[in-house]
Amino acid sequence: MKIQFAGAAGEVTGSKHVVTFNNKKILLDCGMFQGHRKDEFTKNKEFPFDPKEIDSVILSHAHIDHSGILPLLVKEGFNGPIYCTHATRDLCNYMLADSAYIQEREYEYLKKKAEKKKGLEAPEPLYTFADAEKALTLLHAVSYEQSFVVEDGIVASFYDAGHILGSSLIHLILYDKKTKKRKRLCFTGDLGRRGLPILRDPQPIPPTDILITEATYGNRLHAALQTVDEDLAVIVNKVCEAGGKLIIPAFALERTQEVVYHLNILNKNKKIPPVPVYVDSPLAGNVTEVFRGHPECFDKETYKEFIQHGDNPFGFSDLTYTRSVDESKALNERSGPMIIISASGMCEHGRILHHLKNNLEDRRNAVLIVGYQAANTLGRKLVDGAKSVNILGDSYKVKAGVYVMDAFSGHADRSDLLDYIGRIKDLKKIFLVHGEEKQLSSFKKALAHNGHDDVHIPSHGEEVEIDL
């Protein structure tokens, strides 16, 4: 057996790992690298393997950094099955189409600007809406805990990762008929946190020999979940008192629904004043409908509090989902107070860019960061305290307040990861991916301290041979 770490090795986005066994190549995830625009285009355009040689894909979840290059994979010659959970399939129907639409729109926008401004480039879309539609026809949905044959000698199962709706840990059993030996491998995708609202906690997996695990927060502990509502209320009240706008960059999938859920709770309990809340993302609106269609993924508390009573956890009187471009533009014409939740979560694409450029230079306003910000993204620059930032080719001063709430994170922190890995039986070898260098090296030391000696941090493109 051979594993090639083709993405998210030594970095956080662009998850891709190729498992070769019995002359078959299985791709675990096919994610988009997110970062500086020039690096983003180069890294996403070139695969470190031949897409035509991939026999099948197994997708851990629908986040773009795990699924977003599937249309390009198909465009470059892949034509096999793409296995995922039912919720992931339904989400990808919107996520991949939206990704293609955004790329096409931004290309046209930057192309017009490039004609007027020297030095500005307009990279062509990685794929089109038609490419995304073709990729969607290859999706095959499988239920949690249901074994399915991927290729001869390779059986897989999905277990709930508790990260986003439909997210899964991928468990593989690889059996060599000649030697009658087998290996059990698990890829965590993105592991969720225990006790998060809305979704179930991560499920335990069967005994496993080899683990490929994310380590996004391998050197950090998140803020306590118990104070989320209180902390959010403080920020909302402060912005409302100033008559400003609270801009929340949030991934359309999961993070937006989570923020809306907490604002709903605060609204119900009158912890914040009546304030208009706008979810300015057509994708987020579509994703929210998918959430409503998969109550089987909700935890007991959410199911009992909302679903059984016929309430909508993602809707309340002050909340509006905007869809059209004109509705989005109108938000920048209106005075505060108001809350605008918009994608993308790392502030690199989509409508959030226009809200930031229109609101960053007003001291009454604030930006609330509620998700991980990869290196070199606009979101990371805001978190790091940049005094000015470039948005779509122009420079803007950062006068608005910038707040960070990592308690919203859907990723397991150091404690969650150690606890989950410590419960896996028969574990012999661990590969650490999906983390920056500091997180990976720190977490490797923590694992060694907990008795895990065979831990490896692969480099980008590295191939590792494993004997059965």
C-alpha positions in Angstrom: 0.0 0.0 0.0 1.1 3.5 -0.8 -0.2 6.9 0.4 0.6 10.1 -1.5 -0.1 13.3 0.5 -1.1 15.5 -2.4 -2.7 18.4 -0.5 -3.1 19.9 3.0 0.3 18.5 3.9 2.1 21.2 5.9 -0.8 23.5 5.3 -4.5 23.8 6.1 -6.4 23.9 2.8 -6.5 21.8 -0.4 -7.1 18.4 1.2 -6.1 15.5 -1.2 -4.6 12.1 -0.3 -4.1 9.2 -2.7 -4.2 5.6 -1.4 -2.8 3.1 -3.9 -3.6 -0.6 -3.2 -4.0 -3.6 -5.6 -3.1 -1.3 -8.5 -6.1 0.9 -7.7 -5.9 4.6 -6.8 -8.4 6.0 -4.3 -8.5 9.7 -3.7 -9.5 10.9 -0.2 -11.0 14.4 -0.7 -10.3 16.7 -3.6 -10.2 20.1 -2.0 -9.4 23.6 -3.2 -6.3 25.4 -1.8 -7.2 28.8 -0.3 -4.7 31.5 0.2 -3.0 34.3 -1.8 -4.7 34.6 -5.2 -1.6 33.8 -7.3 -0.6 30.8 -5.2 -4.2 29.7 -5.1 -4.5 29.6 -8.9 -1.2 27.8 -9.4 -1.7 25.1 -6.7 -5.3 24.4 -7.7 -4.6 24.2 -11.4 -1.9 21.5 -11.2 -2.5 18.1 -9.7 0.5 16.2 -8.4 -1.0 13.1 -10.0 -2.8 12.2 -13.2 -6.6 12.6 -12.7 -7.2 9.9 -15.3 -5.4 7.4 -13.1 -7.7 7.9 -10.1 -10.2 5.0 -9.9 -12.6 6.5 -7.3 -12.9 9.4 -4.8 -14.2 9.2 -1.2 -15.3 12.6 0.1 -15.2 13.4 3.8 -17.4 16.5 3.6 -18.7 19.4 1.5 -16.4 22.2 2.6 -14.7 23.7 -0.5 -11.2 23.0 0.9 -12.1 19.3 0.8 -14.5 19.2 -2.2 -13.9 22.3 -4.3 -11.6 20.9 -7.1 -13.8 17.9 -7.9 -15.1 19.7 -11.1 -11.5 20.3 -12.2 -10.6 16.6 -11.5 -13.5 15.6 -13.8 -12.6 18.2 -16.4 -9.0 16.7 -16.5 -10.3 13.2 -17.2 -11.6 11.5 -14.0 -14.8 9.6 -14.6 -15.2 7.2 -11.6 -17.6 7.2 -8.6 -17.4 9.9 -5.9 -18.6 8.4 -2.6 -20.0 10.6 0.2 -22.8 10.8 2.8 -26.4 11.8 1.8 -26.1 15.2 3.4 -22.7 15.8 1.7 -24.2 15.0 -1.7 -27.1 17.4 -1.2 -24.7 20.2 0.0 -22.3 19.7 -2.9 -25.2 20.3 -5.3 -25.1 23.9 -4.1 -21.5 24.3 -3.0 -19.8 23.3 -6.3 -22.2 25.2 -8.5 -21.7 28.2 -6.3 -18.0 27.9 -6.5 -18.1 27.9 -10.3 -20.5 30.8 -10.4 -18.3 32.9 -8.1 -15.2 32.1 -10.2 -17.0 33.2 -13.4 -18.3 36.4 -11.8 -15.0 37.4 -10.3 -13.2 36.7 -13.6 -15.6 39.1 -15.4 -15.2 41.7 -12.6 -11.4 41.6 -12.5 -11.2 41.5 -16.3 -13.0 44.8 -16.5 -10.8 46.3 -13.7 -7.6 44.9 -15.4 -8.6 46.8 -18.6 -8.5 50.1 -16.7 -5.7 49.3 -14.2 -2.2 48.2 -15.2 -0.7 45.3 -13.2 -4.0 43.8 -12.2 -4.5 40.2 -13.4 -7.7 38.4 -14.0 -7.1 34.6 -13.7 -9.5 32.5 -15.7 -11.9 30.3 -13.7 -10.6 26.8 -12.8 -13.8 25.4 -14.0 -17.3 26.4 -15.2 -20.8 25.7 -14.1 -21.0 23.0 -16.7 -18.0 21.3 -15.2 -19.5 21.4 -11.8 -22.8 19.9 -13.1 -20.8 17.0 -14.7 -19.0 16.3 -11.4 -22.3 16.2 -9.5 -23.6 13.3 -11.7 -20.7 11.1 -10.3 -21.8 11.5 -6.6 -22.9 8.3 -4.9 -24.5 8.7 -1.4 -24.0 6.1 1.3 -25.4 6.2 4.9 -23.3 6.4 8.0 -22.0 3.0 9.3 -22.9 1.2 6.1 -20.0 -0.7 4.5 -19.5 -0.4 0.8 -17.0 -1.9 -1.7 -14.9 0.8 -3.2 -12.7 -1.4 -5.3 -11.7 -5.1 -5.2 -10.2 -5.7 -1.7 -11.2 -2.2 -0.4 -14.2 -1.7 1.8 -15.2 1.6 3.3 -17.6 3.0 5.9 -18.5 6.5 7.0 -18.8 7.6 10.7 -20.1 11.0 11.8 -17.2 13.5 12.3 -19.4 16.1 14.0 -17.7 18.9 12.0 -20.4 20.0 9.6 -23.7 18.6 8.3 -22.9 15.2 6.6 -19.2 15.3 7.6 -17.5 11.9 8.0 -14.5 10.0 9.1 -13.6 7.6 6.3 -12.7 4.1 7.6 -11.1 1.7 5.1 -10.3 -2.0 5.3 -7.7 -3.1 2.7 -7.5 -6.9 2.2 -4.8 -8.7 0.1 -6.3 -12.0 -1.1 -2.9 -13.4 -1.9 -1.3 -12.9 1.5 -4.6 -12.8 3.4 -3.4 -9.8 5.3 -5.3 -6.6 5.9 -4.8 -3.1 7.0 -7.3 -0.7 8.6 -6.9 3.0 7.7 -8.9 6.0 8.8 -8.9 9.5 7.5 -10.6 12.0 9.8 -11.4 14.7 7.3 -12.1 17.5 9.7 -12.9 16.3 13.2 -15.6 18.2 15.1 -15.8 19.2 18.7 -17.8 17.6 21.4 -20.8 19.6 22.7 -21.2 21.9 19.7 -24.8 23.0 19.1 -27.0 21.6 16.3 -24.9 18.5 15.3 -24.1 15.2 16.9 -20.7 14.6 18.5 -18.0 12.7 16.6 -18.7 9.0 16.5 -16.2 6.4 17.6 -14.6 4.4 14.8 -13.7 0.6 14.6 -10.1 -0.5 15.5 -7.6 1.1 13.1 -4.0 0.5 12.3 -3.2 3.8 10.4 -4.7 7.2 11.1 -4.5 10.3 8.8 -5.7 13.1 11.0 -6.1 16.8 10.8 -4.3 19.0 13.3 -5.7 22.4 12.5 -5.6 23.4 16.1 -3.0 21.0 17.3 -1.4 23.6 19.6 -4.4 25.4 20.8 -7.4 25.1 23.1 -10.7 26.8 22.1 -12.6 29.2 24.4 -15.3 27.5 26.4 -18.6 26.9 24.6 -20.6 28.0 27.6 -19.7 31.7 27.1 -20.5 31.9 23.4 -23.8 33.6 23.8 -22.6 36.0 26.4 -19.5 37.0 24.4 -21.5 37.4 21.2 -24.1 39.6 23.0 -21.3 41.9 24.2 -20.1 42.5 20.7 -23.6 42.9 19.2 -24.6 45.4 21.9 -21.5 47.5 21.5 -21.9 47.8 17.7 -25.7 48.6 18.1 -25.0 51.3 20.6 -22.5 52.9 18.1 -25.1 52.7 15.4 -22.7 50.7 13.3 -22.7 47.5 11.2 -21.3 44.2 12.4 -19.8 42.3 9.5 -19.4 38.6 10.0 -17.4 36.7 7.4 -18.7 33.1 7.7 -18.6 30.0 5.6 -22.0 29.5 4.0 -21.9 25.9 5.2 -22.2 25.3 8.9 -20.7 28.5 10.4 -23.5 30.7 9.0 -26.1 28.4 10.4 -24.3 28.2 13.8 -24.1 32.0 14.1 -27.7 32.4 13.1 -28.6 29.8 15.7 -26.9 31.7 18.5 -28.4 35.1 17.4 -31.8 33.3 17.5 -31.2 32.3 21.1 -30.1 35.8 22.0 -33.1 37.3 20.3 -35.5 34.9 22.0 -34.0 35.7 25.4 -33.8 39.5 24.7 -30.1 39.6 25.3 -29.6 41.9 22.3 -31.8 44.7 21.0 -34.0 44.2 18.0 -31.5 44.6 15.2 -31.9 43.6 11.5 -29.8 40.5 10.6 -29.0 39.8 7.0 -27.6 36.6 5.7 -26.2 37.9 2.4 -25.4 34.7 0.6 -27.6 32.8 -1.8 -25.5 29.8 -1.1 -26.1 30.1 2.7 -29.9 30.3 2.1 -29.8 27.1 0.0 -27.5 25.3 2.5 -29.9 26.2 5.3 -32.7 24.4 3.4 -30.5 21.3 3.2 -30.1 21.5 7.0 -33.8 21.5 7.4 -33.9 18.4 5.2 -31.5 16.4 7.4 -32.8 16.4 11.0 -31.2 13.0 11.4 -27.8 14.8 11.7 -29.0 17.0 14.6 -28.1 16.4 18.2 -30.8 15.6 20.8 -30.9 19.1 22.2 -31.6 20.8 18.8 -34.0 18.2 17.8 -36.0 18.5 21.1 -35.8 22.3 21.3 -36.8 23.2 17.8 -37.8 20.3 15.5 -40.3 18.6 17.8 -41.9 22.0 18.5 -42.1 22.9 14.8 -39.8 25.9 15.3 -37.1 26.9 12.8 -33.6 27.1 14.4 -32.4 29.2 11.5 -35.1 31.8 11.3 -36.6 34.6 13.4 -38.4 37.9 12.9 -35.4 40.1 12.5 -33.6 37.8 10.1 -33.6 38.2 6.3 -31.9 36.0 3.7 -30.9 38.1 0.7 -30.4 36.5 -2.7 -30.1 39.1 -5.5 -27.2 41.3 -6.2 -29.4 44.4 -5.9 -30.4 43.3 -2.4 -26.8 42.8 -1.5 -25.8 46.2 -2.8 -28.7 47.9 -1.0 -27.2 46.8 2.4 -24.3 49.1 1.9 -26.7 52.0 1.3 -28.5 51.5 4.6 -27.4 52.9 7.9 -26.8 50.8 11.0 -27.3 49.3 13.3 -27.4 46.0 11.5 -25.6 42.6 11.3 -24.4 41.2 7.9 -23.3 37.6 7.7 -21.7 36.8 4.3 -19.3 34.4 2.6 -16.5 33.6 2.0 -15.4 32.7 5.5 -11.7 33.6 4.9 -12.7 36.9 3.1 -11.1 35.8 -0.2 -14.1 35.6 -2.6 -17.8 36.5 -2.8 -20.0 39.2 -1.4 -18.1 39.6 1.9 -15.3 41.5 -0.1 -17.8 44.2 -1.1 -19.1 44.5 2.5 -15.6 44.8 3.9 -14.5 47.4 1.4 -17.6 49.5 2.1 -17.4 49.2 5.9 -13.8 48.8 7.1 -13.0 52.5 7.1 -15.9 53.4 9.5 -15.0 53.3 13.2 -18.6 52.6 14.2 -18.4 49.3 12.5 -16.9 46.0 13.5 -15.8 42.7 11.9 -16.3 39.5 13.8 -14.1 36.5 12.7 -15.7 33.2 13.6 -13.7 30.7 11.7 -10.1 29.6 10.9 -8.2 32.0 8.6 -5.5 30.4 6.5 -2.1 32.0 6.0 -2.0 34.9 3.5 -5.8 35.3 3.3 -7.5 38.6 3.8 -9.2 37.2 6.9 -5.8 36.3 8.4 -4.5 39.8 7.7 -7.4 41.3 9.6 -6.9 38.9 12.6 -3.1 39.8 12.6 -4.0 43.5 13.0 -3.2 44.8 9.5 -3.7 48.6 9.4 -4.7 48.5 5.7 -5.6 45.8 3.3 -6.0 45.3 -0.4 -9.5 44.3 -1.7 -10.1 43.6 -5.3 -7.2 45.7 -6.4 -7.7 48.7 -4.1 -6.3 49.6 -0.6 -8.5 50.3 2.4 -7.6 51.4 5.9 -8.9 49.2 8.8 -10.6 51.5 11.1 -13.5 49.2 12.1 -12.9 47.0 15.2 -11.9 43.4 14.6 -13.0 40.7 17.0 -12.2 37.0 17.0 -14.4 34.3 18.6 -12.7 30.8 18.1 -15.4 29.2 20.3 -17.4 29.0 17.1 -14.8 26.8 15.5 -16.0 23.5 14.2 -12.6 21.9 14.4 -11.4 19.8 17.3 -8.8 21.6 19.4 -5.7 20.0 21.0 -7.7 18.4 23.9 -10.4 17.1 21.6 -7.9 15.5 19.2 -5.9 13.9 22.0 -9.0 12.5 23.6 -10.5 11.1 20.3 -7.2 9.6 19.2 -6.6 8.1 22.6 -9.8 6.1 22.3 -8.9 4.4 19.0 -8.0 0.8 19.4 -5.0 -1.0 17.8 -3.6 2.3 16.5 0.0 1.9 15.3 0.9 4.8 13.0 -0.3 8.4 12.7 0.1 10.9 9.9 -0.6 14.5 10.7 -2.0 16.7 8.0 -4.3 19.8 7.6 -2.3 22.1 9.9 0.4 24.7 9.8 4.0 23.8 10.8 3.7 25.1 14.4 0.4 23.2 15.0 1.8 20.0 13.5 5.1 19.9 15.3 3.4 20.9 18.6 0.8 18.2 18.3 3.3 15.5 17.4 5.1 16.2 20.7 1.8 16.0 22.5 1.0 12.6 20.9 4.5 11.4 21.9 3.8 12.5 25.4 0.6 10.4 25.3 2.4 7.2 24.1 2.2 7.5 20.3 5.7 7.1 19.0 5.1 6.4 15.3 3.9 9.9 14.2 4.9 11.4 10.9 4.3 14.8 9.4 4.4 14.3 5.6 5.5 17.0 3.2 3.5 18.1 0.2 3.6 15.4 -2.5 5.4 12.9 -0.3 4.7 9.2 -0.9 4.9 6.7 1.9 5.0 2.9 1.4 3.3 0.8 4.0 3.6 -3.0 4.3 0.6 -5.1 4.9 
